Amino acid sequence: MPREAEPSINERTFILQALQENIRLDGRSIDAYRPLEISFGEDYGAVDVRLGKTRVLVRASASVTAPSPDRRFDGIFTISTEVSPLASPAFEVGRSTHLETHLSHVLDLTLRRSSALPTESLCLLASRSVWSLLLTVHILAHDGSLLPCASIAALAALAHFRLPATSVRGEEVTVYGLSEREPVPLSLLHWPICLSIWTFADSDGAGGAAAADQMLLDATLREEQVCAGAVLVAANGEGEVCLVQKQGGVPTDARLLLRCVDAAVSKVKELAQVVKTALELDAKKRDRGGILGVELRSANER
């Protein structure tokens, strides 16, 4: 299986020594994020997010289906990830990587198991018809902090997506098109975002006390490759922590772990506001006469 090119010994030593002096190769501070760009497609639920050179495209889709026999009152919410060799030489077509599996698992923990979207709200007719919501995450470019970028994109897609309006008469479910009735937004209870906080060993690779006292936000791919460990923290805009996970590497001191959680909670509030601002701007662009305005604009364009 192909692998990412590892940094040389001199390059690794240089990056670690710079980090010990709170210096990063791109000039950012230790807790600064790269420019975050969020753009929405013409269809609801299509979101393109760029975090520096990392790029993730997410598409949400829904269809009416029968519920699971053991969960008759719950809809179905599934998250799928797809990687492309264009994103990284380490990705191959048709072969699942550890990174892809881990990304799907963490997104599932962050969004589905934290009940950000209650599956009960996807039920149309108990035991007969429910919405099956699929969130497909496409990795287009990988230059570090892939999980935070994918988490932001997935949350933005859920907040942007609209379900077609429906009506139930007896045991018959009618689904209306966009030209018939206004679509309905999803019932999100909270907005969780998962961030990765990286910890570094000292420059000689000994992994001593200095390793447990250095943390870094929004690491680039080169910085990730020289890291000594990572802590995943998922939280929402209200400061509630949904997930804390230690990913291997050197032991992490309890005080450093608390610092990582505090830094992630503070940064999540900022990122959630960025997502909300992008959604508001997109809503203003779309809100020009409602459905009738959309139909008239489409006719004029034709």
N, C-alpha and C positions, 0 to 999 in steps of 0.2 A: 504493500500500500504506500502511495506517495506520502511524503511528510514535508512540513514547512522547513525551509532552510534555517538551521539554527545559527544564532549569532556566534561570531568567533570569540575566543577567550579574551582578546583585547577589547572587543566591542562590549562584551558582557561586563568586564571590569570597569570600562569607561562609564557605561550607563549606571551601574550601581554606585560608583563613586560620586557621580553627579547627583543622584537621588539622595545620597547621604547629606549632600550640601543643599538640598531643596532646589535643585536645578533640573529642568527637563529639556530635552533636545528641542522641543518646539516652543520653548519659552513660557509655557504655562506654569502656574503655581501647582502645588501638590493636589489641591482640592478643586481645581478648575476643570470645567468640561470644554470639549471642543464645540464649535458652532453646531447647533441643532436646527435642522431644517425639516419641516413637516409639510407635505403637500398632499392634496386629496384629488382623486380622479373624478371623472364625471359620474360614475356609479357610486352609490352609497356603499361604504365599507372598503373602498380601495384607498390605501394609504401608502405613501412612499416617504420613508424617514431616512435622513442622512445625519450621521454623527461623525463629523470629520470625514474620513474616507470610507468609513463603514456605512453600508447601505442595505436596508431591508425593505422589502415590499410585502404588504399584507393585504389579502383579499378575504372578505367575509361573504358567505353565501348561505342561503337557507332554503329548505324544501320541506314539504309536509310528508310525514311518514308515520308509521305506527310506533307506539312507545315500546320500551323494553318490558317484557312480561313481569319482571320484579319491581319495576318503577312505573306504574301505570299513569301516575299523575305528573311525571316529570318529562320535560323535553330532553333533547340530546344535544350536548355541546362538546365538540371535538376540535382539538388543535393539532394541526399537521405541519411539519417543517420540510422544506425542500432546499437542498443545497446544490449549487452549480459549480463546475470546475472554473467558471469565470470568476467566482468569488475568491478561490484559493487553489493552488496546485495540489493541496492535500485532499480536495474533494473529488470524488469520482462519480460518474453517472451510474445509477442503479446500485450503489453500494452505500449502506448506511454507516456513518462514522460515529464515534463516541460523542463528538461534539453535537451532532444532530440529535442523537438520542437524549443527551443531557439537556439540550435546549428545549426539546418538547416536554420533558419531564418537569423542568423548572417552571415553564410557562403554564403548564397544567396546574401545578401547585399554587402559582401566584394568582391565576385568574379563575380557574374552575373550582378548586378545592377550598379557596378562601371565600367562596360564595359571592364573588363580585357580581356574577350574573346568576341569580337564582333560577335553576332549571324549571321550577314550578311555573314561572312566568312564560315559558315556552309551550305550555300545554294548551291545546285548543279544545279537545273533547276527550275527557278522561277515558283511558283504556282503548281509544280508537285513533285519535289524530293529535300529533304534536309537531312542533317545529324541530327540525334537525339543523342545527347551526354549525357550520364548518368554518374554521379560521385557518387559512393556509398561509404560512410564513415562508416567503422566498428570500433566501440569502443571496444578495447580488454582489456584495463586496465585503471583504473581511479585513479590517485593519485594527482589530482590538475592540474591546467592550461590545462584543456581539450581543450578549444577553441583555444589557440595558437598552440597546438600540431596538432589539426585537420586542422587548417588553413594552417600550413606549409605543412602537408601531402597532402591536396587538391591542393595547388599551385604546389607542386613537381609533383603530378600526371598529372596535365594539361600540365606542361612543358615537361614531359617525354613521354606523350601519342603521338601516331602517327596514323593519319587517313589513311586507305588504299587509294592508288592512284586510280583516276577515270578518265574517259573520257566521253564526251558528243557528240553524233552524232544525230542531229535532236532532237527528244524527247526521245532518248534512252540513258540511263546512264549505263556505264559499270564499275564495281568495280573489281579491280585487287587484286590478292592475294600477300602476302609478297614475294613469290618466283618469281613473275612476274615483279613487279616494286617496287622501294623503297617507303615506306610509307611517308606520308607528316606530318610534325609537325603542331600543332595548331598555329594560328596567335594571340599570346598574345600581347596586346598593353602595358601592364605594369604588374608588379608582386606585388599585394597587399597581405599583411599579417596582420591579426587581432591579437592584443595582449590585455590581460586583466591586468589592473593595480589595485591593491587592496589598499584600505585605511582602517586604523585601528583606533578604539577608544582607549582611555586611559585605563589603567589596571582596574580602578574601574567601567568601563562600563558607565561612565557619558556621554561620547560622546561630550566632550567640545572642546576647541580650539585645544588640542593635537590631537584629532581625525582627524581634517582636515589638519594636517601638517605631516602626516606619510603615505608614500606610499611604495608599495612592488611589485616587479616583480617576475614572475614565482613562485607563491605561491603553496605550497603543499596542499593536501586536508585538513589537520589539520589546516593550516594557513587560508585557505578559510573559514573554519567553525567558526573562531573567528573574521573574518573581519567585518568591519562596513559598507562597501560599495565597489563598483567596478566601474571602468571606462573602457569602451572598446574603443580602438583606432585602426583603420585600416589605414595603410599607405603603400606606395611603396618605392622601393629603391631610387627613386629620391627625397624623402622627401615630396611627396604630400599626404595630409591627405584625406582619402576616407570616413571615418566614425568616429564619436565621439558619444558615447552613455553612459549615466549614468544609472547604474543599482541599483536603490533603495538605501537603507541604509541611513546613516547620510548625511546631507547637505555637499557638497563639495565646498570649497572656490575656487574662480575664479583663484587665483594664483596657487593653487594646481592642478587645472585642466590643466593649461598651462604647469606645470611641468610634469604632466602625459603624455601630448601630446609630449613634447620634448623628454622625456625618451623613449617613444614608437617609435618615428621616428628614433632616434639614434639606438635603438636595432633592428628595422626592417632592416636597412641597413646591419647590421652584419649577421642577419639570412638569408637574401636574398643571401648574398655572400656564406654562408654555403650551401644553396640549389644549387646554380650555380656550386660550386666546386664538390658537389656530382654528379650532372648531367654530368659534364665533365669527371669525373672518370668512370662513367658508360658508357659514349659514347666511351671512349678509350677501354674499355673491349669488347664492341660490334663491334667496327670498326676493324675487322680483316679479310679483304678481301671482305667486302660488302656482298651482297646476296649470291654470289657464295661461299664465305668463310663459311657462315652460313650453306649452303646446304652440303658442303663437311664435315664440322665438325659434322653435324647431321648424315651423312652417316657413318663416322668413328666411332661415338659413338654407332651406331646400330650394 
